[in-house]
């Protein structure tokens, strides 16, 4: 009798009456069909062209969403295909058609002309998105025309290029306007800039000689409040979409130079503010026209003032994810936000930046600003050797390692931070001096007694 456990036998063999026979495994034809179908299916959630330079509008990776929540999705108005048709975004959808009607009535341009002008750009526009867009040709072109004309006409009305009705709810209701500002710079809520430019050129009846870029930047400047001469420098700037346009307007020619290889860059990017202060490094407001223009001179980190509010936090968060997703995009915002992340560990660091007039806080408490800065650097790959602040990081690290600076600065940081600590330190020094003098006089009297 064969007492072998059947479970331990080879699955391709059958033992009967002590004899071994081979069992032929049969392929599951349905499973094979399913596998072949998957092999031949084009990826649609991250398309094959996502890595091309032409792709510029991305569904944000979940790792970023886990950190920053709903910062990437629209809250009131849907632009483009990613959030099209969502129930909570329908309020503005009806007004898009109203704005399109206003544009047609004013310019006497027909719907056929608008659709016909966009049709040749359909394939290029589709390849601007990281996902395969599940819309027919007619639906996709209609979406581009409706959303594009709405944005163009909205800019014209806000900038008073065309007449507006004072009671238009999209303009007169301040809460709608403030949310609009943020929704139009969210990564998942964009259409290609060349589509906007095409529609702008077609519908431009010469009410003014303003460019699309100048209108867009003036619109966003209602929140940013940059000097007019700085904004006007970028009247002919072109981006891949509105987020990229605004992002590029902060990247000065000095910041856009080729990055040189720097040797011996520290692995730790930069120390936090409290450690820098102990090493004698202070932080002062800089004079650059862009807050990205950070300098290090003679022990002082010079940082142009930046206002932190809901718009700026949304802007920086979306700039970082765009730089991380777009293959050929420079990484200035990634570098700057990484700097903020390393500088700020606690609310005390934020308090110091406020005291030094480096930041202006309209965002929340000091703790909330610290959390914002720290979240900006989470899940973000960063190459310290290939960034526009590489030289600065090296300079700060060399200064920080100087023993003389550390000893002198530590004394100042510990004993001279406030009037009371300064008085205490002086009292201690005087006490030591008097003790020393008393000892010297005692020794002198012992060695040379009076005659």
N, C-alpha and C positions, 0 to 999 in steps of 0.2 A: 504494500500500500504506500502511496506517495503522500507523506505528511507535510510537504512544503506549503507554506502559506501562499495562497493565490495572489495576495496583495503585493508580495515581493517579487512576483514573476515579471519578466519583461513584458511591457504592454503590447508588443508586437508579436508575442508568442502565446499559443494556447496549448495547455498540457492536458491530454486525454489518454487514459489507459497507459500512462507512463511514456507516451510518445509526444514529441514536440513538433508542432506544425506552425508555419508562419502565417500571420493574419495581415493581409494587405490593407493599409489605411487608405480610406477613400476621401478625396478632397470634397469639402462642402462647396458646391458650385455657387450657392447664393452668397456665401462669405467671400468667395473669389470675386464675384461681380461687384460686391460692395467695396472691396479693397481697390480693385481697378478703377472704380468710379472716384474714390478718394484721391487716387494718384493723378487722375486726369482733371480733377476739379481745381479751378483757379482760386487761390486764397482770396477771401473777401474782407476779412476783418483787419488784415494788414497786407495791403495789395503788393503785387510784385514791383510796382514802381515807387513804393514808399521811400526807397533809398535813393531815388533820383533827386537831382537839384530842383526839378520842376514841382516836386511834392512839397507843399508848405502848410497844409491844414490837417491837423492830426487829431485823432481820438486820443485823449490823454491817457497814458498808462495808469493802471489801477494803483500802482505804488505811489504815484503822485496824488491821486484822488484820496487815498487813505490818509495822507498828511494834511492836505489843504481843502478837503471836502468839496463843496459846490463852487469853488472859485473859478472853475473852467467852463461851467455850463450857464446858459442865459437864465435870467430871473424874470424877464418881462417880454423880451422880443427875440424871436428866433431869426437867425440869419444863416442861410446855407442849409444843407440837408441833414446834418447830424441830429438836430432837435426839431425838425420840421413836423408840424402836426401835433405836437405834445399838448394835451388838454390845458395845462396851466399857462400856456403861452398864446392863447387864442384871442385875448383882449386886443392886442395890437394888430393882429392879423387883418381885421376888418379895416383898420386905419391905413394899412399898406395900400389897399385898393383905392382908398380915398386919395392918398397922396399920388398914386399913379394917375388917377383921373385928373387931379390938379395939374400935373405935369403935361398930360396930353392936351388938356384944354388951353394951357398957356402957350405951348410950343407948336401946336397943330401937327405934331408928329403922330403917326398912327401906330396902333399896336403891331400891325404887320411890319412896319419899319423897325420897331424895337426888336421884335423876335428875329427878323431876318438879319439884323446886325450882329446878334449874339450867336446865331446858329453856327457860323464857321468856327467859332471858338469852343464848341461843345467838348470835343475830345481833350483839348488842352486843359479846359476847366475841370473835367472829370479827373484828370491825372494830378490835379492840385490837391486832391483829397487822399488821405491814407487808406480809406476804405473804398471798396467797390460800391458805388452808389446805386441802390435798387430803385431807380426811377426811369421811366421811359424817356426817350429823347424829348418829347413834347413837355412832359412834366418837369424835366431838368431845366430846359431852356426857360419855361414859364417861371420857375422858381428864381433863376438868376435875374430875369428881367424885373420881376416883382420886388425882390429884396434889394437889387441894385438900384432901381429907380427910387425906391423908398429912402435909401440912405442918401443918395445924391440930392434928392429934393429936400430932405430933412436938413442937410448941411446948408443948402441955399437959404432955407427959411431961417435957421438959427443965426446965420451970418448976415441976414437981411439983404441978401442979393436979390431976392424976389419978395413981393408983398406977402404979408402973413395976416391972418385973422387974430386979433388980440385974445380972443376967447378959445383959440384952438387948444384942446386939452393936452395934446402932446407937447405943447410949448409953454402953456400957462401954468400947468400943474408941476410944481418944483420936484415933487417926489418922483414923478415919471422921468423927468429930465436927468436927475442924478443917477437913476438906475440905468438909463440909456447909455450914459457915459461909460459905465463899467461893462455893460453887456456888449458894446461894440469893440472891446479889446479882449474878449475871452477867446481862448484858443479854439474851442469847439464851435465858435459862433462867427465864422468868417466866410467871405467869398473872395475870390482872387481880385487883386487890385486892378489887373488889366481889364476885368469885366466892368468894374466901376468906372475906369477911365474911358472905356468904349462908350458906355451909356452917357457919361458926362459930356464927352465930345459931341455925341449925336444930338443931345438935348440942349446944348449951350447956344442960346439965342443972343449971346453978347450983351446980357444985362450988365456984365462987368468983365474985366479981363483977368479975374482971379482964377488961379489954377485949382484943380481938385485937391491937391496936397495942401495948399494954403487954407482952403475952407476946412478940411479935416483937422489940421493942426490948430486952427483957431477954435474949432468946436471943442477939442480936448483941452485947450488952454483955459477954458472957463473953469476947469478944476485945477489945472497945474499952475496957472498964474505966472508963467515965465515972461520975461520982458519981451515986448513986441519985436524988438530988433533981433532977438535970438530966434524967435519963431519964424520971422520972415526970411532968415537965411536958408530955410528949407522949403521955400515955396515950390521948387521944382524937384524935390526929393521923390523917389519912387520906392515903394516897398512891395513885398509879395502879397500883403493884405494890410488892413488898417493897423493891426497890432504891430506888424513889422515896420510900418511907416513911422509910427510914434516911437518905437524902439530905436530906429536908425537916427531919429532927430536928436537923440542924446549922445550918439557916438560921434564925437568930433574927429577931424582929420588926425589929430595927435593920437587919439585912441585907436585909430584904424590902421596904424602902421604895422608892417610885418613884425612878428614877434621873434626876438633874438634868443638863441639858446643860452641860458644862464647856468653856469656850473656851481655845484655845491649849494643848491637850493635846499633849505631845511625841509624835512618831511612834515614837521608841524608848521602849518601855514603862518600863523602869527599868534602871539599870546593874547590873552584876554586883557581888557583895559586895566584892571587892578594890578596885574603883573607888569604891564608896560609902564605904569606910573611908578612902581617900585624901582624900575630900571631907569627912571628919569625921562621917560618918553611921555610927552603930553600930546593932547589932541586939540587942534584949533580949527576954526572955520577956514576953508580955502576960498580962493577967488575964481575958480573955474566956472564956465557957463553951464557945465553939466556936472551933476553930482558924482558922475563916474570918474572925474578928474582928481584922483587922490594923489597927493605928493608926500614925500618924506624929506624934510630939510632940518639939519642941525638938531636932531632929537625931537622934532615936532612932526606929528602926523597931521597933514592939512587935508581936511575933508569938506568940500563945498556943502553948504546947508541943504538938507532935504526935509520936506514936509511929509510926515507919515500920517496918512488918513486912509479911508476905505478905498479910494480910487488908486492911490499909489501902491497900496498893498496888493490890490488886484492886478495892477499893471506889472509889478515886479514878479509876482507869482507866475503870470502867464508868459512873460518874457523868458523866464528861466526854462519853462517846459518847452517853449518853442525852440530855444537854443539847443536843448537836449535832443529834440526829435529831428530837427532839420539838418541834413547831412553836412551842408557847406556853410552853415551859419556860424558867425563868430560868437565868442562866449563872454562878452564884456559884462552882461548882467549876471551871468552865473558866477563870474569872478567877484563882482562887487557884493553880491548877496552872501557869498562864502566869506568874504572879509567881515561883513556884519555879523555873521553867525559865530565866527571865531572871536571877534572883539567882545561880544556881549554874552555873558554867562548868567547874570542875575539882573534884577531891577536896579541895583546900585550902579551897574555899568550904564544902563539907560539914563539914570539920573545924572550921571557925569556928562554924557553927551548932550543932555538938555541944558545943563548948567553952562557948558562950553558953547552953546548956541550952534551945535553941529546938526541937531535934529529939532524939528518942531512937531509936537505930538498932538494930533487931533484924532488919534485912533482909539485910545482907551487908556488904561492904567499903565504904569511903567512895566508891571509884570506881563501885561498883554502884549506890549511892544517887544519885550524880551522873548516871549514865546513866538511871536511872528518872525523875528530875526532868526531864531533857532530852527524854526520849521522851514525857512527858505533854503537852508542847507541840507535838509534831510533827503535821503535817497537820490542825491545829486552827485554823479561822478565828476571829479574835478582833477585836472592835471596842473599842479603847481608850477611845473617846468614850462608849460605852454599857455601862459595867460599874460594879459597886458600888465599885471602887477607883479610879475616875477622879480624884476629888479628891486621894487619896493620891499617885497617880502625878504629878500636877501639883505638889503640895507638895514631893515628893522632888526633882523635876527643878529647881524653882526654887532649892532649897537647894543642890543639886549644882553649879549654875552660879555660885554666889556665889564670887568670887575670894578674898575674905578667908578663907572657910571652907576653900577648897581649899589655899591656901598654908600656913595653920596646920596643917591636918590632914595634909598631905603631909609636913611636917617631923616631926610626931608619928609618922606611919606608918613613915617611913624610919628615923628615928633613935631613937625611944623605944619600939620594939616589944618589946625584951627588956632585962634588966638589963645585959648586955654592951654592947649598942648604946647604951644610955643612958650608961654609963660612958665609952664611946668618944666620944660626943657632948660630954659634960661636959669630958673631957680636951682635946678640940679647942677648946672655948670658952675654957677656962683658958689654953691655949697662945696663943690669939689675944689675950686680955686682957693676958697677960704681955708679949707681943711689942709690943702697943700702948703699954703703960706704959714699956717699955725705950726705945722710939722717942721717947716724950714726954720722958723724962729726958735722953736724948742731945741732943735739940733744945734743951731748957732750958739744959743745960750749955754748949752752943755759943753760944746767944744771950746768956746772962748768965754769963760765966765768973767764977770766984771771984776776989776781990781779993787 
